[in-house]
Amino acid sequence: MRRLVKLTAVAGTAAAAAVLVPGVAAAAGAGQIDVCNYSSHGAYVSFPWRDHMRSSTVPSGNICVRFDFGGDGSWEQVDVVYADNPDRYIGSLGYSAPRGAEVAVYDNDQYSVRN
């Protein structure tokens, strides 16, 4: 079972909307992105077209966090990033607020998206 913890966007950084523990829970809803980190790096998502507004960093260790980003329904680019020093871009996905999205991050610059 996954457990949710609500967060909001603050000063350009989205506060975690929910901490999800591995298991099955409701899919991300409208305006939400679930970031599940199965890598050995910290990871976050960023909106380059929203002045790089980003989620907080999801630590390594099979942790999932739900973020509320909202949106106007138009398609937006979302970047997936390892939170290393320096941060490392690993890819992008298309996001539309009415659909929400789920992003799983793995080692070796791999990630998967469900939206």
C-alpha positions as CSV (number, residue, x, y, z in Angstrom):
1,M,0.0,0.0,0.0
2,R,1.2,3.5,-0.8
3,R,0.7,6.3,1.8
4,L,0.1,9.8,0.6
5,V,1.4,13.1,2.1
6,K,0.1,16.3,0.6
7,L,2.5,19.1,-0.5
8,T,2.1,22.4,-2.4
9,A,4.2,24.6,-4.6
10,V,6.3,27.1,-2.7
11,A,8.6,29.8,-4.2
12,G,9.2,27.9,-7.4
13,T,9.6,24.5,-5.7
14,A,6.7,22.2,-5.3
15,A,6.5,20.8,-1.8
16,A,5.8,17.1,-1.8
17,A,2.1,16.3,-2.1
18,A,2.3,12.9,-0.8
19,V,4.9,10.3,0.3
20,L,4.1,7.0,-1.2
21,V,5.3,3.8,0.2
22,P,5.9,0.9,-2.4
23,G,2.7,-0.8,-3.2
24,V,-0.5,0.0,-5.1
25,A,-2.5,3.1,-4.6
26,A,-4.7,5.4,-6.7
27,A,-3.0,6.7,-9.8
28,A,-1.9,10.3,-10.0
29,G,-4.9,12.5,-10.7
30,A,-5.4,15.7,-12.5
31,G,-2.6,18.2,-11.8
32,Q,-0.5,15.6,-10.1
33,I,2.8,13.9,-10.8
34,D,4.0,10.9,-8.9
35,V,7.8,10.5,-8.8
36,C,9.0,7.1,-7.8
37,N,12.7,6.8,-7.3
38,Y,14.3,3.4,-7.6
39,S,17.8,4.7,-8.4
40,S,20.8,5.2,-6.2
41,H,20.6,9.0,-6.9
42,G,18.2,11.7,-5.6
43,A,15.8,12.7,-8.3
44,Y,13.3,15.5,-9.2
45,V,11.1,16.8,-12.0
46,S,11.3,20.3,-13.3
47,F,9.1,22.5,-15.6
48,P,11.5,24.4,-17.9
49,W,8.5,26.5,-19.3
50,R,7.5,27.5,-15.8
51,D,10.8,29.2,-15.0
52,H,12.2,25.8,-13.9
53,M,9.7,25.3,-11.1
54,R,10.6,21.9,-9.7
55,S,9.6,19.3,-7.2
56,S,11.6,18.7,-4.1
57,T,14.2,16.0,-4.3
58,V,12.9,12.4,-3.9
59,P,15.7,10.5,-2.1
60,S,17.0,7.1,-3.4
61,G,15.5,4.0,-1.8
62,N,12.3,3.0,-3.5
63,I,10.4,6.1,-2.5
64,C,7.5,7.6,-4.3
65,V,6.2,11.1,-3.7
66,R,3.1,12.8,-5.2
67,F,3.4,16.4,-6.2
68,D,0.5,18.8,-7.0
69,F,1.6,21.0,-10.0
70,G,-1.8,22.0,-11.4
71,G,-1.7,23.5,-14.9
72,D,-4.1,25.0,-17.5
73,G,-4.6,21.8,-19.5
74,S,-2.0,22.6,-22.2
75,W,0.9,20.2,-23.0
76,E,4.1,21.0,-21.1
77,Q,7.6,19.6,-21.0
78,V,8.7,18.1,-17.8
79,D,12.4,17.3,-17.3
80,V,13.6,14.3,-15.2
81,V,16.8,15.0,-13.3
82,Y,19.2,13.2,-11.0
83,A,19.9,15.4,-8.0
84,D,23.7,14.9,-8.1
85,N,26.4,17.6,-7.7
86,P,26.0,18.9,-10.3
87,D,22.5,17.8,-11.2
88,R,22.2,15.6,-14.3
89,Y,19.4,15.8,-16.8
90,I,18.2,12.3,-17.9
91,G,15.2,13.0,-20.1
92,S,11.8,14.7,-20.6
93,L,8.2,13.8,-20.8
94,G,5.0,15.5,-21.9
95,Y,2.6,16.5,-19.1
96,S,-1.0,17.6,-19.4
97,A,-2.6,18.6,-16.1
98,P,-6.0,16.9,-16.8
99,R,-4.3,13.6,-17.1
100,G,-1.5,13.8,-14.4
101,A,1.6,11.5,-14.7
102,E,3.7,8.9,-13.0
103,V,7.4,8.9,-13.4
104,A,9.7,6.0,-12.3
105,V,13.4,6.8,-12.1
106,Y,16.1,4.1,-12.3
107,D,19.9,4.0,-12.4
108,N,21.8,4.2,-15.7
109,D,19.9,7.3,-17.0
110,Q,16.7,5.2,-17.3
111,Y,13.1,6.3,-16.5
112,S,9.6,5.4,-17.4
113,V,6.4,7.4,-17.7
114,R,2.8,6.6,-17.4
115,N,0.2,9.3,-18.2
